[in-house]
Amino acid sequence: MLIPKPVRHEPQPGSFELARDTPLAYDPALERVADLLRAQLTPATGCRFPDGPGGIALALDPALGEEAYRLSVTADGVRITGGDGAGAFYGVQSLRQLLPPRVYRRATVKHDPWLVPCAEIEDRPRFGWRGCLLDVARHFLPKDDVLRLIDLLALHKLNVLHLHLTDDQGWRIEIRRYPLLTEVGSWRRESSPGWNAEGDGRPHGGYYTQEDLREIVAFAADRHITVIPEIDLPGHTQAAIAAYPWLGNTGEQLAVRTRWGVGVHVMNPGDEALDFFRHVLDEVVELFPSPLVSVGGDECPKDEWKTGAVARARMAELGLRNEDELQSWIIRQFSAHLAAHGRRLLGWDEILEGGLAPDATVVSWRDHHGAVKAARAGHDVVTAAARSVYFDYRQSADPAEPIPVGTVLPLEEVYAFEPVPAELSGTAAAARVLGSQCGLWTEAMDSSRVVDYQAFPRMSAFAETVWSGAGRNFAEFAERLALHLRRLDALGVEYRRPSGPLPWQTRPGVRGRPVEMADYLAGVAEDTGNIR
């Protein structure tokens, strides 16, 4: 019934009825959780949940542990006990799932009565890092759409939003010291509607003001989600170089990149360029309180460094043997700068090449080899194997799928993903695996509707892989997913109906949107929210 599946769920006879004036009592430390309970349940139910004993109670018991909760529903009331605020919040999410799916609607629904089935639930996450990367650089997603996605992450008990803010194709964060980053770098002339297609001739752009980002961070924090910013360095910097050409290696006036893939234009390793990005990070850490800040470090072509005067001089000065060591030196400069702010560096597994910065955390995306190497060297790792959890990959081999990216990644393969590499299983190094994150890379996702289609219900499957224990069963998950899709329907999520045969697909009343691919694509074409 619940997704992700709890550690223990014992249904009991009977139910508790929510009435218009069902009272809500809560520990003072859980006032914000109580506010969110009202915000999430009142619109559909019409229940006001005034302060008082005798109905729903929110309590704390640190002995349960971080993010853990206990949910008890009897005929006399509901009690949610969290090991901390996050645990209490997750208990509220499970309470919502015990109610009929229409509770997720944002308007009062005639449903008499609202009954919560009696149950005893105990739950805790398997991993402390349950994340999703959202790429807003390739295609900008308006602030309200980001907030909507955060709510969907919270529904699934995910707790990290890795926000990819900069790339060759766009710069999306306001940096007040360097206004051209958004005046120039946030817009590109056109986009490619496919990996190798000609440009569409339609300008695309947008960026988040610092106030926007503060709102996103606060909204996520209320839902116990940490937003981790990514300023991709030293590669993936063409949008910044387009704004400030002296950041590059040739001095050439570039445009913001319009094609996908990896651009060859990267930052130079001179003092001025390093200071520029240090100043950028100074503003980033003021906006994002996360303990980690990502500098990317991935896919950095070294061609310009092999011939550039600044790069050659830097390598000679430092006695570096090759360009991999130069990249490692650059990453270490930013790691030290973040450390001075009390933050730690996060980077993709390419930062292992040439030597890893002290205290760096590695996101391993090229299968598991980076995770194994980093964990054995004593570094924390997050697994994000592209072949298993990149949701830009197509969901079937059907030629009617949207723009085909990568290999086929169906729902059941996402569910089968194991975050801990087999090479680390049973070793002390396995404790270095903080968890995992899925990826929403948006080269082929130009609106929130397409993000919905690519993300769900695969994100529902991923949420269970990182929350629940290793002994998962896909057939049993598919049974629960039938009801969960109705929740997504109520929320207006335009998910992809899973391919069969699954045991619930022939049951009446279970529907997925879009029903037909052609109808979906027609709807995307008419989407007035597409700002490209």
MARZA-518105 format. One record per residue (C-alpha): residue number from 1; residue in three letters; x, y negated, z. Coordinates in nm, 3 decimals. Each point is the difference from the previous one (the first is absolute). Layout:
> nr,rest,east,north,up
> NUM,ALA,X,Y,Z
...
//
This chain:
> nr,rest,east,north,up
> 1,MET,0.000,0.000,0.000
> 2,LEU,0.281,-0.241,0.088
> 3,ILE,0.289,-0.112,-0.223
> 4,PRO,0.276,0.024,0.104
> 5,LYS,-0.080,0.319,0.189
> 6,PRO,0.043,-0.040,0.377
> 7,VAL,0.207,0.229,0.218
> 8,ARG,-0.313,0.125,0.176
> 9,HIS,-0.364,-0.060,-0.091
> 10,GLU,-0.262,0.194,0.193
> 11,PRO,-0.361,-0.084,-0.097
> 12,GLN,-0.246,0.018,0.290
> 13,PRO,-0.380,0.027,0.004
> 14,GLY,-0.198,-0.324,0.007
> 15,SER,0.068,-0.357,-0.102
> 16,PHE,0.025,-0.355,0.130
> 17,GLU,-0.229,-0.260,-0.155
> 18,LEU,0.128,-0.347,-0.077
> 19,ALA,-0.261,-0.260,0.089
> 20,ARG,-0.010,-0.369,-0.080
> 21,ASP,0.133,-0.086,0.345
> 22,THR,0.229,0.296,0.068
> 23,PRO,0.260,-0.153,0.235
> 24,LEU,0.373,0.003,-0.053
> 25,ALA,0.251,0.009,0.287
> 26,TYR,0.373,-0.029,-0.057
> 27,ASP,0.334,-0.044,0.169
> 28,PRO,0.100,-0.368,-0.031
> 29,ALA,0.305,0.105,-0.200
> 30,LEU,-0.234,0.148,-0.261
> 31,GLU,-0.207,-0.311,-0.063
> 32,ARG,0.113,-0.023,-0.363
> 33,VAL,-0.085,0.367,-0.057
> 34,ALA,-0.345,-0.069,0.144
> 35,ASP,-0.040,-0.297,-0.236
> 36,LEU,0.088,0.220,-0.296
> 37,LEU,-0.243,0.271,0.114
> 38,ARG,-0.278,-0.257,-0.009
> 39,ALA,0.118,-0.135,-0.335
> 40,GLN,0.007,0.349,-0.151
> 41,LEU,-0.324,0.141,0.144
> 42,THR,-0.236,-0.295,0.038
> 43,PRO,-0.054,-0.094,-0.369
> 44,ALA,-0.157,0.334,-0.096
> 45,THR,-0.157,0.106,0.330
> 46,GLY,-0.129,-0.335,0.127
> 47,CYS,0.131,0.097,0.346
> 48,ARG,0.147,-0.295,0.190
> 49,PHE,0.206,0.190,0.260
> 50,PRO,-0.017,-0.258,0.280
> 51,ASP,0.257,0.022,0.279
> 52,GLY,-0.100,0.241,0.273
> 53,PRO,0.022,0.358,0.128
> 54,GLY,-0.209,0.299,-0.094
> 55,GLY,0.044,0.036,-0.376
> 56,ILE,0.340,-0.004,-0.171
> 57,ALA,0.318,-0.029,0.208
> 58,LEU,0.353,-0.076,-0.118
> 59,ALA,0.279,0.093,0.242
> 60,LEU,0.376,0.045,0.015
> 61,ASP,0.205,0.294,0.124
> 62,PRO,0.371,-0.037,-0.088
> 63,ALA,0.053,0.367,0.090
> 64,LEU,-0.166,0.091,-0.331
> 65,GLY,0.294,-0.147,-0.190
> 66,GLU,0.039,-0.256,-0.276
> 67,GLU,-0.283,-0.010,-0.254
> 68,ALA,-0.179,0.295,0.163
> 69,TYR,-0.363,-0.010,0.106
> 70,ARG,-0.276,0.204,0.156
> 71,LEU,-0.362,-0.043,-0.116
> 72,SER,-0.284,0.142,0.206
> 73,VAL,-0.362,-0.028,-0.114
> 74,THR,-0.274,0.121,0.232
> 75,ALA,-0.373,-0.070,0.011
> 76,ASP,0.078,-0.272,0.256
> 77,GLY,0.259,-0.194,-0.194
> 78,VAL,0.331,-0.023,-0.187
> 79,ARG,0.342,-0.029,0.162
> 80,ILE,0.312,-0.073,-0.199
> 81,THR,0.331,0.018,0.186
> 82,GLY,0.315,-0.109,-0.178
> 83,GLY,0.359,0.056,0.092
> 84,ASP,0.043,-0.360,-0.112
> 85,GLY,-0.193,-0.257,-0.202
> 86,ALA,0.072,0.183,-0.324
> 87,GLY,-0.135,0.324,0.143
> 88,ALA,-0.320,-0.170,0.112
> 89,PHE,-0.039,-0.153,-0.345
> 90,TYR,0.041,0.340,-0.165
> 91,GLY,-0.262,0.136,0.236
> 92,VAL,-0.239,-0.265,-0.129
> 93,GLN,0.076,0.108,-0.357
> 94,SER,-0.090,0.357,0.091
> 95,LEU,-0.319,-0.122,0.165
> 96,ARG,-0.095,-0.172,-0.326
> 97,GLN,0.057,0.325,-0.187
> 98,LEU,-0.234,0.186,0.234
> 99,LEU,-0.282,-0.228,-0.115
> 100,PRO,-0.175,0.034,-0.338
> 101,PRO,0.201,-0.143,-0.293
> 102,ARG,-0.238,-0.293,-0.043
> 103,VAL,0.149,-0.150,0.317
> 104,TYR,0.284,-0.123,-0.225
> 105,ARG,-0.231,-0.233,-0.190
> 106,ARG,0.033,-0.371,0.071
> 107,ALA,-0.375,-0.067,0.030
> 108,THR,-0.262,0.128,0.244
> 109,VAL,-0.129,0.339,-0.110
> 110,LYS,-0.343,0.132,0.095
> 111,HIS,0.104,0.315,0.178
> 112,ASP,-0.195,0.099,0.304
> 113,PRO,0.151,0.121,0.219
> 114,TRP,0.380,-0.030,-0.009
> 115,LEU,0.115,0.321,0.167
> 116,VAL,0.356,0.087,0.098
> 117,PRO,0.039,0.380,0.025
> 118,CYS,0.141,0.116,0.330
> 119,ALA,0.360,0.112,-0.024
> 120,GLU,0.332,0.022,0.179
> 121,ILE,0.296,-0.118,-0.208
> 122,GLU,0.367,-0.020,0.089
> 123,ASP,0.239,-0.137,-0.253
> 124,ARG,0.349,-0.132,-0.061
> 125,PRO,0.207,-0.062,-0.315
> 126,ARG,0.273,0.229,-0.120
> 127,PHE,0.214,-0.292,-0.121
> 128,GLY,0.048,-0.356,0.119
> 129,TRP,0.049,-0.133,-0.357
> 130,ARG,-0.311,0.051,-0.214
> 131,GLY,0.038,-0.250,-0.277
> 132,CYS,-0.100,-0.132,-0.336
> 133,LEU,0.211,-0.211,-0.234
> 134,LEU,-0.194,-0.261,-0.193
> 135,ASP,0.178,-0.157,-0.297
> 136,VAL,-0.139,-0.352,-0.049
> 137,ALA,0.295,-0.111,-0.215
> 138,ARG,-0.090,0.184,-0.322
> 139,HIS,-0.366,-0.095,0.030
> 140,PHE,-0.105,-0.260,0.253
> 141,LEU,-0.283,0.105,0.231
> 142,PRO,-0.198,-0.290,0.152
> 143,LYS,0.009,-0.036,0.376
> 144,ASP,-0.356,0.123,0.057
> 145,ASP,0.077,0.319,-0.192
> 146,VAL,0.305,0.058,0.217
> 147,LEU,-0.215,-0.043,0.312
> 148,ARG,-0.252,0.246,-0.140
> 149,LEU,0.275,0.256,-0.060
> 150,ILE,0.125,-0.050,0.356
> 151,ASP,-0.348,0.089,0.128
> 152,LEU,0.009,0.317,-0.209
> 153,LEU,0.342,0.091,0.138
> 154,ALA,-0.133,-0.049,0.352
> 155,LEU,-0.299,0.222,-0.074
> 156,HIS,0.250,0.276,-0.080
> 157,LYS,0.214,-0.072,0.308
> 158,LEU,0.299,-0.116,-0.205
> 159,ASN,0.220,-0.248,0.183
> 160,VAL,0.259,-0.147,-0.240
> 161,LEU,-0.053,-0.225,-0.303
> 162,HIS,0.327,-0.034,-0.192
> 163,LEU,-0.059,-0.313,-0.209
> 164,HIS,0.216,-0.017,-0.315
> 165,LEU,0.004,-0.377,-0.054
> 166,THR,0.268,-0.062,-0.262
> 167,ASP,0.123,0.159,-0.319
> 168,ASP,0.113,-0.078,-0.353
> 169,GLN,-0.361,-0.058,-0.102
> 170,GLY,-0.104,-0.240,0.275
> 171,TRP,0.080,-0.176,0.329
> 172,ARG,-0.301,-0.002,0.234
> 173,ILE,0.109,-0.166,0.326
> 174,GLU,0.019,-0.374,0.063
> 175,ILE,0.350,-0.104,0.109
> 176,ARG,-0.015,-0.367,0.093
> 177,ARG,0.373,-0.058,-0.034
> 178,TYR,-0.010,0.122,-0.360
> 179,PRO,-0.332,-0.105,-0.160
> 180,LEU,0.098,0.109,-0.352
> 181,LEU,-0.022,0.362,0.112
> 182,THR,-0.377,-0.031,-0.018
> 183,GLU,-0.033,-0.291,-0.243
> 184,VAL,0.199,0.194,-0.260
> 185,GLY,0.054,0.351,0.132
> 186,SER,-0.361,0.088,0.081
> 187,TRP,-0.120,-0.020,-0.362
> 188,ARG,0.092,0.200,-0.307
> 189,ARG,-0.094,-0.067,-0.359
> 190,GLU,-0.176,0.330,-0.057
> 191,SER,-0.013,0.361,0.110
> 192,SER,0.029,0.335,-0.169
> 193,PRO,-0.326,0.199,0.019
> 194,GLY,0.206,0.320,-0.023
> 195,TRP,0.354,0.110,0.066
> 196,ASN,0.109,-0.051,-0.359
> 197,ALA,-0.281,-0.217,-0.134
> 198,GLU,0.031,-0.347,-0.145
> 199,GLY,-0.080,-0.294,0.227
> 200,ASP,-0.363,-0.100,0.037
> 201,GLY,0.061,-0.376,-0.033
> 202,ARG,-0.179,-0.074,0.328
> 203,PRO,0.189,-0.188,0.273
> 204,HIS,-0.006,0.166,0.341
> 205,GLY,0.096,-0.139,0.336
> 206,GLY,-0.080,-0.098,0.354
> 207,TYR,0.167,-0.011,0.340
> 208,TYR,-0.076,-0.007,0.370
> 209,THR,0.044,-0.318,0.197
> 210,GLN,0.163,0.034,0.338
> 211,GLU,-0.341,-0.051,0.159
> 212,ASP,-0.137,0.283,-0.214
> 213,LEU,0.273,0.231,0.124
> 214,ARG,-0.053,-0.097,0.363
> 215,GLU,-0.367,0.087,-0.044
> 216,ILE,0.086,0.336,-0.160
> 217,VAL,0.244,0.083,0.280
> 218,ALA,-0.250,-0.094,0.274
> 219,PHE,-0.286,0.187,-0.168
> 220,ALA,0.217,0.311,-0.026
> 221,ALA,0.126,-0.032,0.358
> 222,ASP,-0.358,-0.002,0.129
> 223,ARG,-0.036,0.338,-0.172
> 224,HIS,0.334,0.123,0.139
> 225,ILE,0.171,-0.015,-0.337
> 226,THR,0.352,-0.138,-0.032
> 227,VAL,0.070,-0.195,-0.319
> 228,ILE,0.356,0.049,-0.120
> 229,PRO,0.110,-0.249,-0.268
> 230,GLU,0.229,0.091,-0.285
> 231,ILE,0.227,-0.250,-0.175
> 232,ASP,0.165,0.220,-0.261
> 233,LEU,0.378,-0.053,-0.024
> 234,PRO,0.248,-0.005,-0.168
> 235,GLY,-0.183,0.143,-0.303
> 236,HIS,-0.360,-0.070,-0.101
> 237,THR,0.077,-0.373,0.029
> 238,GLN,-0.075,-0.135,-0.347
> 239,ALA,-0.298,-0.208,0.120
> 240,ALA,0.227,-0.177,0.252
> 241,ILE,0.271,-0.050,-0.263
> 242,ALA,-0.260,-0.148,-0.237
> 243,ALA,-0.070,-0.262,0.268
> 244,TYR,0.365,-0.060,0.094
> 245,PRO,0.231,0.117,-0.284
> 246,TRP,0.316,-0.042,0.208
> 247,LEU,-0.108,0.303,0.204
> 248,GLY,0.080,0.222,-0.299
> 249,ASN,0.327,0.109,-0.151
> 250,THR,-0.015,-0.176,-0.337
> 251,GLY,-0.158,-0.340,0.071
> 252,GLU,-0.250,0.075,-0.277
> 253,GLN,-0.350,-0.146,0.035
> 254,LEU,-0.218,0.308,0.025
> 255,ALA,-0.376,0.039,0.000
> 256,VAL,-0.187,0.207,0.255
> 257,ARG,0.013,0.353,-0.138
> 258,THR,-0.307,0.109,-0.197
> 259,ARG,0.083,0.367,-0.059
> 260,TRP,-0.001,0.279,0.256
> 261,GLY,0.297,0.211,0.095
> 262,VAL,0.329,-0.115,0.148
> 263,GLY,0.147,-0.330,-0.118
> 264,VAL,0.376,-0.041,-0.035
> 265,HIS,0.012,-0.350,0.148
> 266,VAL,0.105,0.007,0.367
> 267,MET,0.123,-0.248,0.258
> 268,ASN,0.367,-0.088,0.006
> 269,PRO,0.201,0.070,0.318
> 270,GLY,0.125,-0.354,0.046
> 271,ASP,-0.027,-0.197,0.323
> 272,GLU,-0.269,-0.233,-0.137
> 273,ALA,-0.226,0.284,-0.110
> 274,LEU,0.049,0.186,0.328
> 275,ASP,-0.085,-0.313,0.199
> 276,PHE,-0.307,-0.056,-0.218
> 277,PHE,-0.144,0.337,0.089
> 278,ARG,0.103,-0.035,0.364
> 279,HIS,-0.212,-0.317,0.007
> 280,VAL,-0.285,0.192,-0.162
> 281,LEU,0.024,0.266,0.270
> 282,ASP,0.001,-0.272,0.267
> 283,GLU,-0.349,-0.100,-0.112
> 284,VAL,-0.111,0.361,-0.044
> 285,VAL,0.077,0.094,0.360
> 286,GLU,-0.197,-0.302,0.121
> 287,LEU,-0.307,0.134,-0.180
> 288,PHE,0.034,0.372,0.072
> 289,PRO,0.064,0.120,0.357
> 290,SER,0.071,0.356,-0.116
> 291,PRO,0.315,0.158,0.149
> 292,LEU,0.107,0.101,-0.351
> 293,VAL,0.038,-0.211,-0.314
> 294,SER,0.058,0.167,-0.335
> 295,VAL,0.257,-0.130,-0.245
> 296,GLY,-0.075,0.276,-0.250
> 297,GLY,0.346,0.082,-0.126
> 298,ASP,-0.137,0.227,-0.271
> 299,GLU,0.059,0.027,-0.373
> 300,CYS,0.275,-0.260,-0.029
> 301,PRO,0.175,0.018,-0.339
> 302,LYS,0.368,-0.085,0.033
> 303,ASP,0.065,-0.112,-0.361
> 304,GLU,0.021,-0.373,0.077
> 305,TRP,0.230,0.061,0.295
> 306,LYS,0.242,0.188,-0.224
> 307,THR,0.058,-0.312,-0.208
> 308,GLY,-0.111,-0.291,0.218
> 309,ALA,0.274,-0.228,0.132
> 310,VAL,-0.159,-0.045,0.344
> 311,ALA,-0.044,0.375,0.050
> 312,ARG,0.352,0.083,-0.117
> 313,ALA,0.148,-0.264,0.230
> 314,ARG,-0.200,0.130,0.296
> 315,MET,0.109,0.357,-0.061
> 316,ALA,0.362,-0.105,-0.026
> 317,GLU,-0.026,-0.209,0.317
> 318,LEU,-0.146,0.292,0.197
> 319,GLY,0.208,0.274,-0.161
> 320,LEU,-0.312,0.188,-0.111
> 321,ARG,0.049,0.299,-0.227
> 322,ASN,-0.328,-0.014,-0.192
> 323,GLU,-0.334,-0.174,-0.038
> 324,ASP,-0.177,0.244,0.235
> 325,GLU,0.227,-0.124,0.278
> 326,LEU,-0.083,-0.357,-0.101
> 327,GLN,-0.372,0.069,0.037
> 328,SER,0.062,0.162,0.337
> 329,TRP,0.194,-0.310,0.110
> 330,ILE,-0.288,-0.227,-0.107
> 331,ILE,-0.252,0.212,0.189
> 332,ARG,0.219,-0.015,0.308
> 333,GLN,0.002,-0.382,-0.017
> 334,PHE,-0.378,-0.007,0.011
> 335,SER,-0.008,0.269,0.268
> 336,ALA,0.224,-0.213,0.222
> 337,HIS,-0.215,-0.307,-0.066
> 338,LEU,-0.317,0.183,0.096
> 339,ALA,0.171,0.137,0.311
> 340,ALA,0.072,-0.357,0.107
> 341,HIS,-0.378,-0.049,-0.004
> 342,GLY,-0.054,0.316,0.204
> 343,ARG,-0.123,0.196,-0.303
> 344,ARG,0.118,0.313,-0.175
> 345,LEU,0.039,0.061,-0.370
> 346,LEU,-0.221,0.235,-0.199
> 347,GLY,0.098,0.113,-0.349
> 348,TRP,-0.063,0.260,-0.267
> 349,ASP,0.230,0.299,-0.016
> 350,GLU,0.234,-0.170,-0.247
> 351,ILE,0.146,-0.189,0.297
> 352,LEU,0.178,0.326,0.085
> 353,GLU,0.222,-0.049,-0.304
> 354,GLY,0.328,-0.164,0.088
> 355,GLY,-0.056,0.037,0.375
> 356,LEU,-0.300,-0.067,0.224
> 357,ALA,-0.039,-0.311,0.211
> 358,PRO,-0.004,0.062,0.378
> 359,ASP,-0.348,0.044,0.152
> 360,ALA,-0.164,0.003,-0.345
> 361,THR,-0.316,0.203,-0.050
> 362,VAL,-0.034,0.181,-0.333
> 363,VAL,-0.316,0.054,-0.204
> 364,SER,0.072,0.311,-0.207
> 365,TRP,-0.194,-0.012,-0.327
> 366,ARG,0.212,0.211,-0.235
> 367,ASP,-0.128,0.325,0.149
> 368,HIS,0.149,0.092,0.339
> 369,HIS,0.376,-0.007,-0.056
> 370,GLY,0.038,-0.355,0.132
> 371,ALA,-0.199,0.084,0.312
> 372,VAL,0.216,0.302,0.071
> 373,LYS,0.326,-0.188,-0.048
> 374,ALA,-0.108,-0.300,0.209
> 375,ALA,-0.151,0.205,0.283
> 376,ARG,0.308,0.217,0.029
> 377,ALA,0.209,-0.318,0.019
> 378,GLY,-0.210,-0.118,0.296
> 379,HIS,-0.229,-0.247,-0.179
> 380,ASP,-0.376,-0.024,0.027
> 381,VAL,-0.183,0.093,-0.320
> 382,VAL,-0.344,-0.032,-0.155
> 383,THR,-0.087,0.253,-0.269
> 384,ALA,-0.183,-0.125,-0.309
> 385,ALA,0.076,0.255,-0.271
> 386,ALA,-0.128,-0.150,-0.325
> 387,ARG,-0.109,0.337,-0.136
> 388,SER,-0.228,0.053,0.300
> 389,VAL,-0.129,-0.337,0.122
> 390,TYR,0.027,-0.263,-0.278
> 391,PHE,-0.358,-0.083,-0.086
> 392,ASP,0.079,-0.181,-0.323
> 393,TYR,0.052,0.351,-0.138
> 394,ARG,-0.299,0.126,-0.197
> 395,GLN,-0.242,0.234,0.172
> 396,SER,-0.052,0.244,-0.286
> 397,ALA,0.127,0.078,-0.349
> 398,ASP,-0.330,-0.118,-0.148
> 399,PRO,0.082,-0.247,-0.282
> 400,ALA,-0.289,-0.216,0.124
> 401,GLU,0.191,-0.083,0.318
> 402,PRO,0.113,-0.363,0.030
> 403,ILE,0.349,-0.083,-0.124
> 404,PRO,0.199,0.318,0.065
> 405,VAL,0.289,-0.060,0.238
> 406,GLY,0.244,0.267,0.109
> 407,THR,-0.110,0.355,0.049
> 408,VAL,-0.340,0.135,0.102
> 409,LEU,-0.060,-0.029,0.375
> 410,PRO,-0.335,0.154,0.098
> 411,LEU,-0.169,-0.023,0.337
> 412,GLU,0.103,0.345,0.118
> 413,GLU,0.370,-0.070,-0.061
> 414,VAL,-0.017,-0.316,0.210
> 415,TYR,-0.162,0.203,0.276
> 416,ALA,0.273,0.265,-0.024
> 417,PHE,0.280,-0.256,0.048
> 418,GLU,0.221,0.074,0.300
> 419,PRO,0.167,-0.316,0.138
> 420,VAL,0.288,0.185,0.169
> 421,PRO,0.244,0.144,-0.255
> 422,ALA,0.047,0.375,0.026
> 423,GLU,0.376,-0.053,0.037
> 424,LEU,-0.062,-0.185,0.328
> 425,SER,-0.267,0.227,0.144
> 426,GLY,0.099,0.133,0.339
> 427,THR,0.307,-0.226,0.028
> 428,ALA,0.066,-0.295,0.227
> 429,ALA,0.015,-0.223,-0.307
> 430,ALA,-0.372,0.064,-0.063
> 431,ALA,-0.075,-0.244,0.283
> 432,ARG,0.143,-0.275,-0.223
> 433,VAL,-0.300,0.035,-0.233
> 434,LEU,-0.226,-0.281,0.120
> 435,GLY,-0.279,0.101,-0.236
> 436,SER,-0.100,-0.069,-0.356
> 437,GLN,-0.163,-0.253,-0.228
> 438,CYS,-0.189,0.016,-0.327
> 439,GLY,0.061,-0.245,-0.284
> 440,LEU,-0.231,-0.227,-0.195
> 441,TRP,0.231,-0.130,-0.273
> 442,THR,-0.213,-0.228,-0.214
> 443,GLU,0.154,-0.019,-0.346
> 444,ALA,-0.318,0.171,-0.125
> 445,MET,-0.236,-0.134,0.268
> 446,ASP,-0.117,-0.350,-0.088
> 447,SER,-0.296,-0.032,0.238
> 448,SER,-0.126,0.131,0.333
> 449,ARG,-0.242,0.224,-0.191
> 450,VAL,0.286,0.183,-0.164
> 451,VAL,0.181,0.017,0.335
> 452,ASP,-0.313,0.166,0.144
> 453,TYR,-0.006,0.253,-0.281
> 454,GLN,0.367,0.090,0.032
> 455,ALA,0.011,0.004,0.379
> 456,PHE,-0.313,0.186,0.102
> 457,PRO,-0.064,0.269,0.098
> 458,ARG,0.371,0.084,-0.022
> 459,MET,0.069,-0.241,0.286
> 460,SER,-0.255,0.189,0.209
> 461,ALA,0.200,0.318,-0.060
> 462,PHE,0.328,-0.177,0.076
> 463,ALA,-0.140,-0.139,0.327
> 464,GLU,-0.061,0.352,0.120
> 465,THR,0.352,0.116,-0.094
> 466,VAL,0.157,-0.265,0.224
> 467,TRP,-0.252,0.011,0.286
> 468,SER,-0.093,0.365,0.039
> 469,GLY,0.218,0.301,0.072
> 470,ALA,0.186,0.205,-0.255
> 471,GLY,-0.262,0.280,-0.003
> 472,ARG,-0.236,-0.171,-0.244
> 473,ASN,-0.253,0.171,-0.228
> 474,PHE,-0.100,-0.166,-0.325
> 475,ALA,-0.330,0.187,-0.043
> 476,GLU,-0.110,-0.108,0.346
> 477,PHE,0.114,-0.357,-0.070
> 478,ALA,-0.206,0.001,-0.321
> 479,GLU,-0.311,0.086,0.201
> 480,ARG,0.056,-0.303,0.223
> 481,LEU,0.088,-0.218,-0.296
> 482,ALA,-0.353,0.042,-0.138
> 483,LEU,-0.138,-0.206,0.289
> 484,HIS,0.296,-0.237,-0.005
> 485,LEU,-0.070,-0.094,-0.362
> 486,ARG,-0.341,-0.120,0.111
> 487,ARG,0.175,-0.229,0.249
> 488,LEU,0.212,-0.136,-0.283
> 489,ASP,-0.319,-0.047,-0.204
> 490,ALA,-0.149,-0.208,0.281
> 491,LEU,0.315,-0.212,0.006
> 492,GLY,-0.015,-0.058,-0.375
> 493,VAL,0.323,0.187,-0.072
> 494,GLU,0.019,0.093,-0.368
> 495,TYR,0.191,0.321,0.050
> 496,ARG,0.073,0.270,-0.254
> 497,ARG,-0.223,0.301,0.038
> 498,PRO,0.231,0.295,0.072
> 499,SER,0.041,0.258,-0.273
> 500,GLY,-0.157,0.339,0.068
> 501,PRO,-0.072,0.260,0.071
> 502,LEU,-0.037,-0.098,0.364
> 503,PRO,-0.257,0.166,0.226
> 504,TRP,-0.209,-0.311,0.057
> 505,GLN,-0.017,-0.141,-0.354
> 506,THR,-0.320,0.180,-0.097
> 507,ARG,-0.191,-0.107,0.309
> 508,PRO,-0.281,-0.252,-0.053
> 509,GLY,0.044,-0.347,0.140
> 510,VAL,0.380,-0.006,-0.020
> 511,ARG,0.107,-0.258,-0.252
> 512,GLY,0.322,-0.168,-0.099
> 513,ARG,0.060,-0.322,-0.184
> 514,PRO,0.063,-0.043,-0.284
> 515,VAL,-0.227,0.284,-0.115
> 516,GLU,0.141,-0.013,-0.353
> 517,MET,0.343,-0.126,-0.097
> 518,ALA,-0.137,-0.196,-0.296
> 519,ASP,-0.240,-0.188,0.227
> 520,TYR,0.288,-0.080,0.235
> 521,LEU,0.225,-0.135,-0.272
> 522,ALA,-0.286,-0.212,-0.135
> 523,GLY,-0.048,-0.142,0.347
> 524,VAL,0.367,-0.086,0.031
> 525,ALA,-0.015,-0.184,-0.333
> 526,GLU,-0.283,-0.216,0.133
> 527,ASP,0.161,-0.063,0.340
> 528,THR,-0.015,-0.374,0.056
> 529,GLY,0.233,0.040,0.298
> 530,ASN,0.294,0.080,-0.226
> 531,ILE,0.206,-0.320,0.015
> 532,ARG,0.255,0.098,-0.265
//
